[in-house]
Amino acid sequence: MSTGNHYLIVDGYNVINNWPEFETTKVEDLGHAREHLMELLTNYQALSGQEVILVFDAHQVEGQEKAEIINGLRVIYSRKGETADSVIEKLVYSLAKEHKVTVATSDWLQQRIVLGKGGLRISSRELREMVMKRQEESKAHYQLGKSSDTLSGRLGDEVREILEQLRRHK
């Protein structure tokens, strides 16, 4: 079993084609759909503590494989003649030796290859559920405001007021 980081590798276009949030966006503006997915995964990465790598198919576009960090999210575009699936397979092979690696794709063949290379797999739908759950947990935590785990959260209003007056020397 791995002892290092937990990586989540996401097949970008597979997710865009399987999430209802992208149903109209992917047709109208694929670039906007990619940006929206990057935003969602950037937030998920921050909330989950997993390192997320988002891979897009660019095998029909001229140029080398392109990797960049966008708001802390690692985004990889495959090079011409290479699919996102092959980039994902290479990543799983290299990372799964020392780290826990999960791949999010609904491509059945890709899931089997990932399992064979030592990775875990989840479907695009399962990834959506995980992302939405983290968002809801974050909203609930934020709306709670003061946590009851802090001293301030445990004190009543009257005691808090007395301490505030003492702090201000009144």
C-alpha positions in Angstrom: 0.0 0.0 0.0 1.2 3.5 -0.7 2.4 5.9 1.9 2.6 9.2 -0.1 0.0 11.7 -1.3 -3.4 10.9 -2.6 -3.8 11.8 -6.3 -7.0 12.2 -8.1 -6.6 12.1 -11.9 -9.6 13.4 -13.8 -10.4 12.6 -17.5 -11.6 16.1 -18.3 -13.7 15.6 -21.4 -15.2 12.4 -20.0 -16.5 14.4 -17.0 -17.7 17.3 -19.1 -19.7 14.8 -21.3 -21.2 13.0 -18.2 -22.1 15.8 -15.8 -25.5 17.6 -16.3 -23.9 20.9 -15.4 -22.1 20.9 -18.7 -25.0 19.8 -20.9 -25.5 23.1 -22.7 -22.1 24.7 -22.0 -20.2 22.0 -23.8 -22.2 22.7 -27.0 -22.1 26.4 -26.7 -18.5 27.0 -25.5 -16.3 24.1 -24.7 -13.6 26.4 -23.4 -16.0 27.8 -20.8 -16.9 24.2 -19.8 -13.2 23.4 -19.3 -12.8 26.6 -17.2 -15.8 25.8 -15.1 -14.6 22.2 -14.4 -11.2 23.6 -13.5 -12.8 25.9 -11.0 -14.9 23.1 -9.4 -11.8 20.9 -9.1 -9.6 23.6 -7.7 -12.2 24.1 -4.9 -12.5 20.3 -4.4 -8.7 20.0 -4.2 -8.5 22.7 -1.5 -11.4 21.1 0.5 -10.3 17.4 0.1 -6.6 17.7 0.5 -6.1 15.4 -2.5 -3.8 16.6 -5.3 -6.0 16.8 -8.5 -4.6 16.4 -12.0 -7.0 17.2 -14.8 -6.2 15.7 -18.2 -7.7 16.9 -21.4 -7.5 15.3 -24.8 -5.6 17.5 -27.3 -4.4 14.7 -29.6 -5.8 16.5 -32.7 -4.1 19.8 -31.9 -0.5 20.5 -33.1 2.1 20.8 -30.4 3.8 19.0 -27.5 2.1 17.8 -24.3 1.3 20.9 -22.3 1.2 20.9 -18.5 0.4 24.0 -16.4 -0.7 24.9 -12.9 -3.9 27.0 -12.9 -4.9 28.3 -9.4 -3.0 25.3 -7.8 -4.6 22.7 -10.1 -2.4 20.7 -12.4 -3.8 20.6 -15.9 -2.4 18.5 -18.7 -3.2 18.6 -22.4 -2.1 15.6 -24.4 0.1 16.1 -27.4 -0.9 15.5 -31.0 -1.4 11.8 -31.6 -1.7 11.0 -27.9 -5.0 10.5 -26.1 -5.8 11.7 -22.6 -6.2 8.0 -21.8 -2.6 7.3 -22.6 -1.5 10.3 -20.5 -3.6 9.0 -17.6 -2.1 5.5 -17.9 1.4 6.9 -17.7 0.5 9.0 -14.7 -1.0 6.0 -12.9 1.9 3.8 -13.7 4.4 6.3 -12.3 2.5 7.6 -9.3 0.8 4.4 -8.0 4.2 2.9 -7.0 4.4 5.3 -4.1 1.1 7.1 -3.8 -2.6 6.3 -3.7 -4.0 7.2 -7.1 -7.7 7.4 -8.1 -8.8 8.0 -11.7 -12.2 9.6 -12.4 -13.6 8.4 -15.7 -16.7 6.6 -16.9 -14.7 4.9 -19.7 -15.0 1.2 -18.8 -11.8 0.1 -20.6 -9.8 2.9 -19.0 -11.1 1.9 -15.6 -9.9 -1.7 -16.2 -6.5 -0.5 -17.3 -6.2 1.8 -14.2 -7.0 -1.1 -11.9 -4.4 -3.2 -13.7 -1.7 -0.6 -13.1 -2.4 -0.3 -9.4 -4.8 2.6 -9.3 -8.3 3.0 -8.1 -11.2 4.1 -10.2 -14.4 6.1 -9.8 -17.0 7.0 -12.4 -17.7 10.6 -13.5 -21.0 10.4 -11.6 -19.2 9.3 -8.4 -16.8 12.2 -8.8 -19.7 14.6 -9.2 -21.3 13.3 -6.0 -18.0 13.8 -4.1 -17.5 17.3 -5.4 -21.0 18.3 -4.6 -20.8 16.8 -1.1 -17.6 18.7 -0.3 -19.2 21.9 -1.6 -22.3 21.4 0.7 -20.0 20.5 3.7 -18.0 23.7 3.1 -21.1 25.9 2.9 -22.6 24.3 6.1 -19.3 24.9 7.9 -19.0 28.5 6.7 -22.7 29.2 7.6 -22.1 27.9 11.1 -19.8 30.8 11.7 -18.3 30.3 15.1 -17.5 26.7 15.8 -18.5 25.2 19.1 -15.0 23.7 19.1 -13.5 27.0 20.0 -13.6 28.6 23.4 -15.5 31.6 22.0 -18.1 29.2 20.6 -18.6 27.6 24.0 -19.0 30.8 26.0 -22.4 32.4 26.4 -23.1 35.9 25.2 -23.0 37.4 28.7 -19.6 35.9 29.5 -18.3 36.9 26.1 -19.4 40.5 26.8 -17.7 40.6 30.3 -14.5 39.3 28.7 -14.7 41.9 26.0 -15.1 44.7 28.6 -12.1 43.4 30.5 -10.1 43.3 27.3 -10.9 46.9 26.7 -10.2 47.9 30.4 -13.8 49.1 31.0 
